[in-house]
Amino acid sequence: MVANIRSGSSPGGALYYNKEKVDKDEAEVLLWQKMLEPYDKCGRLDIDVCMESFMPYLEANRRTTNTVFHASLNPSPEDRLTDEQLRKIACEYMERMGYGEQPYIVFKHKDISREHLHIVSLRVDEQGRKLPHDFEARRSMEILRDLECKYGLQPSVKGQELTDREGLRKVNYPEGNVKQRISSVVRSCLRNYKCSSYGEFRTLLERFNISVEERTGTIDGRNYAGIIYGALTDDGYGIGTPFKSSKIGKDVGYKALQRYYENSKIKLKKEGTLDQLRQTVKDAMSPNNTRDEFRQLLKAENIDAIFRINPVGRIYGVTFIDHNKGIVANGSVLGKEFSANVFNELYPAPKEVRQVAERQAEQKHEEQNHAANPISGIVDTVLDLADTRAYEEQQRLIQRRKKRRSHK
């Protein structure tokens, strides 16, 4: 079992996301604790009532910014659990995580073959104090290992939160044997994912700490094209010495990748192939969310959303990686409603970030202008020449005086 834990400033985004799933009959409420009846008279999930249950805690909040605890618990596809077992697992997990006395609501998602849970709660108690969250990820993993043993679940493997496909583990440079590890991951990506372009393939490999670079050009009138692979740190910086694809094999070289992109295009164009990814992304696109909350909601569905952002905070590109279906697609591939401009309008950079970035850009521009100003450059040169001549004249006078003294 794998857990994905997220936080946010308001529970509204997480609640609306789950409500949309419930309304489509893709999810259901399994239980709620210390909350009002979450349904209205017509039997529909009422977000206002849920928020009413959370409000006393939010109003008492002292200074905590991220007040939301939103976790998804994901059993292995091989596990078959009853609703009662899922309820017990959710309650025990929340109790041991320190949220046993908090108000929370548990949803069971059934929109994909692997049923999983979403739990929405708060990180502040009735007095507005933030609950301890030290080593949260580590404690969560330990609790899940115990629950796996208790309920006879399939054990999860380290790195499985990214994908459970064989051979797909992040490359860890200090562990050594880098070339073989990169070879294994690259070949596994080619088998299990569909990328229709070099940019999408590069984005995918970066998730596994691997860099890929196309090298094309002309030498002595002859064209050449090749691929360079390398290792990355978790921060995305290159580490170690990159190497040519020929060190691995022709099946990961330039020509092989061109064929792979073309085959992927054909597969992705088949009717219905991208429908579920489009719908899942669309369901998470709510103005009530932030950029991070949007990414976290998709992460719970085993989908990565990678934004490319310029120094001013503007989104100029977005790529989605669906680890369930093995699909890597830029927003433009999904459709105009998923373009970078749409996401930039939906999730604009915070005003403070834009102002700081703009001030830095203006300052840099002024410095460059001053350095390149022809008038200021001439003035500086004239002053430098004047200083040099004055110094030389002074040195000549000193030498003359010394000579006169020596003659006397």
C-alpha positions in Angstrom: 0.0 0.0 0.0 1.2 3.5 -0.9 0.2 6.8 0.7 0.3 10.2 -0.9 0.0 13.0 1.6 -0.7 16.6 0.6 -1.5 19.9 2.3 -3.4 23.0 1.3 -4.7 26.3 2.6 -8.4 25.3 2.4 -10.3 22.0 2.4 -12.7 23.3 -0.2 -10.5 22.2 -3.2 -10.1 18.6 -1.9 -13.8 18.4 -1.0 -15.0 19.6 -4.4 -12.6 17.2 -6.2 -14.1 14.3 -4.3 -17.7 15.6 -4.8 -17.2 15.6 -8.6 -16.2 12.0 -8.4 -19.2 11.1 -6.2 -21.6 12.9 -8.5 -20.2 10.8 -11.5 -20.6 7.7 -9.4 -16.9 7.2 -9.6 -16.5 7.5 -5.8 -18.6 7.1 -2.6 -18.4 8.2 1.0 -17.3 5.3 3.3 -17.3 7.1 6.6 -17.0 10.4 8.4 -16.0 11.3 11.9 -16.8 14.3 14.2 -18.7 15.8 11.2 -22.3 16.6 10.5 -24.3 14.4 8.1 -22.6 15.2 4.8 -25.7 14.6 2.6 -28.6 17.0 1.8 -32.3 16.0 1.8 -31.9 14.6 -1.7 -29.1 12.4 -0.8 -26.4 14.4 -2.5 -23.0 15.3 -1.0 -23.2 18.8 0.5 -19.9 20.6 0.6 -21.3 23.5 2.6 -22.2 21.1 5.4 -18.8 19.6 5.3 -17.2 23.0 5.5 -19.4 23.8 8.4 -17.9 20.9 10.3 -14.4 22.2 9.7 -15.1 25.9 10.3 -14.7 25.9 14.2 -11.2 24.5 13.7 -10.3 26.9 10.9 -11.6 30.0 12.8 -9.6 29.0 15.8 -6.4 28.6 13.7 -3.6 30.8 15.0 -1.0 31.1 12.3 -0.9 27.8 10.3 -1.0 28.4 6.5 -1.5 24.9 5.2 -4.4 23.7 7.3 -5.5 20.8 5.2 -4.5 17.1 5.6 -5.4 15.3 2.3 -4.1 11.7 2.0 -4.8 9.0 -0.5 -4.2 5.3 0.4 -3.5 3.1 -2.5 -3.6 -0.7 -2.1 -2.0 -3.0 -4.7 -4.2 -3.8 -7.7 -4.0 -7.4 -6.5 -5.6 -6.6 -3.1 -9.3 -7.2 -2.8 -10.7 -5.5 0.2 -14.3 -5.1 1.5 -15.7 -1.7 2.4 -15.5 -2.7 6.1 -11.8 -3.6 5.8 -11.2 -0.2 4.0 -13.0 1.6 6.9 -10.9 -0.1 9.5 -7.7 0.6 7.6 -8.6 4.3 7.2 -9.5 4.7 10.9 -6.4 2.9 12.1 -4.2 5.0 9.8 -5.7 8.3 11.0 -5.4 7.2 14.6 -1.8 6.3 14.4 -0.9 9.4 12.3 -2.3 11.6 15.1 -5.5 12.6 13.5 -7.8 10.2 15.4 -9.6 13.0 17.2 -9.9 15.3 14.2 -13.0 15.7 11.9 -12.4 13.8 8.7 -14.3 12.2 5.8 -13.2 9.1 3.8 -14.0 8.5 0.1 -13.5 5.3 -1.8 -12.6 6.0 -5.5 -13.5 3.3 -8.0 -12.9 5.2 -11.3 -9.9 3.0 -12.1 -9.2 -0.8 -11.6 -7.3 -0.1 -8.4 -9.8 1.0 -5.7 -8.2 3.5 -3.3 -9.1 5.9 -0.5 -9.1 9.7 -0.2 -9.2 11.2 3.3 -9.8 14.9 3.9 -9.1 16.3 7.4 -7.4 19.3 9.1 -3.9 19.9 10.5 -5.1 22.2 13.4 -7.0 21.1 16.5 -10.0 22.7 18.2 -7.7 25.3 19.9 -6.2 26.2 16.5 -2.9 24.6 17.3 -1.0 22.8 14.6 -0.8 19.0 15.0 2.7 17.6 15.1 3.9 16.5 11.7 7.6 15.6 12.2 8.8 12.7 10.0 5.3 12.5 8.6 6.3 10.5 5.5 8.5 8.1 7.5 5.7 7.5 10.1 3.2 6.9 7.3 5.4 4.3 5.6 5.9 2.4 8.9 2.1 2.4 9.6 1.4 1.1 6.1 3.9 -1.7 6.5 2.1 -2.8 9.7 -1.3 -2.6 8.0 0.0 -4.7 5.1 1.0 -7.4 7.6 -2.2 -7.1 9.6 -4.6 -7.4 6.6 -2.4 -9.6 4.4 -1.9 -7.0 1.7 0.7 -7.0 -1.0 3.9 -5.3 0.2 4.9 -2.1 -1.6 8.4 -1.6 -2.8 10.5 1.6 -2.2 9.9 3.9 -5.2 6.5 2.3 -6.0 4.8 5.6 -5.4 6.1 6.6 -8.8 5.3 3.4 -10.6 5.2 -0.3 -9.9 6.5 -1.3 -13.4 9.5 -3.6 -13.4 12.8 -1.8 -13.9 11.5 1.7 -13.2 13.3 3.0 -10.2 15.0 6.4 -9.9 18.7 6.3 -10.7 20.8 6.9 -7.5 24.3 7.9 -8.6 26.0 7.2 -5.3 24.9 3.6 -5.5 27.1 3.1 -8.6 26.6 0.9 -11.7 25.1 4.0 -13.3 25.3 2.9 -16.9 23.4 -0.3 -16.3 20.8 1.4 -14.2 20.2 4.0 -16.8 20.0 1.3 -19.5 17.4 -0.6 -17.5 15.2 2.5 -16.9 15.4 3.8 -20.5 14.4 0.4 -22.0 11.6 0.0 -19.5 10.3 3.5 -20.4 10.3 2.6 -24.1 8.4 -0.6 -23.3 5.8 0.8 -20.9 5.2 4.4 -22.0 4.1 6.2 -25.1 5.9 9.5 -25.9 5.2 11.2 -29.2 8.2 13.7 -29.1 11.7 14.1 -27.8 10.5 16.7 -25.3 8.0 14.3 -23.7 10.6 11.5 -23.5 13.1 13.9 -21.9 10.4 14.9 -19.3 9.7 11.3 -18.6 13.3 10.3 -18.0 13.9 13.3 -15.8 11.4 11.8 -13.4 13.8 8.9 -13.0 16.9 11.1 -12.6 18.1 10.6 -16.2 19.0 13.2 -18.7 18.8 12.7 -22.5 20.1 15.0 -25.1 19.9 15.0 -28.9 23.1 15.9 -30.7 22.8 16.8 -34.4 25.0 18.6 -36.9 27.5 18.4 -39.7 31.1 17.4 -39.8 33.2 17.6 -42.9 30.0 17.8 -45.0 28.5 14.7 -43.4 25.4 14.9 -41.2 25.4 13.2 -37.8 22.7 12.5 -35.2 23.2 10.9 -31.8 21.9 10.6 -28.2 23.7 11.3 -25.0 22.4 9.9 -21.7 23.4 10.9 -18.1 22.5 10.8 -14.5 20.7 13.6 -12.5 20.5 14.5 -8.8 17.0 14.7 -7.2 17.3 18.5 -7.7 17.7 18.0 -11.5 21.5 18.8 -11.7 23.7 16.6 -13.9 26.2 14.4 -12.0 28.9 12.2 -13.4 30.0 11.8 -17.0 27.3 11.5 -19.7 27.8 8.8 -22.3 26.7 8.0 -25.9 23.7 5.8 -26.6 26.1 3.4 -28.4 27.5 2.5 -25.0 24.1 0.9 -24.3 22.8 -0.3 -27.7 21.2 0.7 -31.0 17.7 0.1 -29.5 18.1 3.4 -27.4 19.8 5.4 -30.2 18.7 8.3 -32.3 17.0 6.3 -35.1 15.3 3.9 -32.7 13.8 6.8 -30.8 12.5 8.4 -34.0 10.7 5.2 -34.8 9.4 5.0 -31.2 8.0 8.6 -31.4 6.2 7.8 -34.6 4.7 4.6 -33.3 3.6 6.4 -30.1 1.8 9.1 -32.2 -0.1 6.4 -34.0 -1.2 4.7 -30.7 -2.1 7.9 -29.0 -4.3 9.0 -32.0 -6.5 5.9 -31.6 -10.0 6.8 -30.6 -10.5 6.9 -26.8 -6.9 6.5 -25.9 -6.6 9.9 -24.2 -10.2 10.2 -23.0 -9.6 9.1 -19.4 -6.5 11.2 -19.0 -8.4 14.2 -20.4 -11.3 13.6 -18.0 -9.1 13.2 -14.9 -7.1 16.3 -15.6 -10.4 18.2 -16.3 -11.9 17.0 -13.0 -8.9 18.4 -11.1 -8.9 21.8 -12.9 -10.8 23.9 -10.3 -10.2 27.6 -9.7 -10.6 26.8 -6.0 -7.2 25.0 -6.1 -3.7 26.3 -6.3 -1.0 25.0 -8.7 0.3 22.7 -6.0 -3.1 21.4 -5.0 -3.9 20.7 -8.7 -0.7 18.6 -9.0 -1.4 16.8 -5.7 -4.9 15.8 -6.8 -3.5 14.3 -10.0 -0.7 12.7 -8.1 -3.3 10.8 -6.1 -4.4 9.3 -9.4 -0.8 8.3 -10.2 -0.5 11.1 -12.7 2.3 13.6 -12.7 1.7 17.2 -13.9 4.9 19.0 -14.8 4.7 22.8 -15.3 7.5 24.6 -17.2 7.6 28.1 -15.6 9.7 31.2 -16.6 11.5 33.4 -14.1 8.4 35.7 -13.7 6.3 32.7 -12.7 4.3 32.3 -15.9 3.5 28.8 -17.1 4.7 28.3 -20.7 4.4 24.5 -20.9 2.7 21.5 -19.2 3.2 17.8 -19.6 1.1 15.0 -18.0 2.5 11.5 -17.2 -0.2 8.9 -16.6 1.6 6.0 -14.9 -1.5 3.9 -15.0 -1.9 4.0 -18.7 1.7 4.6 -19.7 0.9 7.9 -21.5 3.1 11.0 -21.6 1.4 13.9 -23.3 1.9 17.7 -23.5 -1.2 19.8 -22.8 -1.4 20.7 -26.5 -1.8 17.0 -27.3 -4.8 16.7 -25.1 -6.5 19.7 -26.6 -6.7 23.5 -26.6 -8.5 23.5 -23.2 -5.3 22.0 -21.7 -2.8 24.5 -23.1 -0.2 26.4 -21.1 -2.2 29.6 -21.5 -5.3 28.1 -20.0 -3.3 26.8 -16.9 -1.5 30.1 -16.6 -4.9 31.9 -16.4 -6.3 29.3 -14.1 -3.3 29.2 -11.8 -1.4 32.6 -12.1 1.7 33.1 -10.1 1.2 34.8 -6.8 1.4 38.6 -7.0 4.4 38.7 -4.7 6.4 36.3 -6.9 5.6 38.3 -10.0 6.6 41.6 -8.4 9.9 40.2 -7.1 10.8 38.6 -10.4 9.9 41.8 -12.3 12.0 43.9 -10.0 15.0 41.6 -10.5 14.5 41.6 -14.3 14.3 45.4 -14.3 17.4 45.7 -12.2 19.3 43.3 -14.5 18.1 45.2 -17.5 19.3 48.6 -16.1 22.7 47.1 -15.3 23.0 45.8 -18.8 21.9 49.1 -20.3 24.5 51.0 -18.2 27.2 48.6 -19.2 26.3 48.9 -22.9 25.6 52.7 -22.9 28.0 54.2 -25.5 28.1 57.7 -23.8 28.9 56.3 -20.4 31.5 54.0 -22.0 33.2 57.0 -23.6 33.2 59.0 -20.4 34.7 56.1 -18.5 37.4 55.7 -21.1 38.3 59.4 -21.1 38.5 59.4 -17.4 40.7 56.3 -17.4 43.0 57.9 -20.0 43.2 61.1 -17.9 44.1 59.2 -14.8 46.8 57.3 -16.6 48.4 60.4 -18.2 48.4 62.2 -14.8 50.1 59.2 -13.2 52.7 59.0 -16.0 53.5 62.7 -15.8 53.9 62.4 -12.0 56.3 59.5 -12.4 58.4 61.6 -14.9 58.6 64.5 -12.5 59.9 62.2 -9.8 62.6 60.7 -12.0 63.8 64.3 -13.0 64.1 65.3 -9.4 66.1 62.2 -8.6 68.5 62.9 -11.5 69.0 66.5 -10.4 69.9 65.4 -6.9 72.4 62.8 -8.2 74.2 65.4 -10.3 74.6 67.7 -7.3 
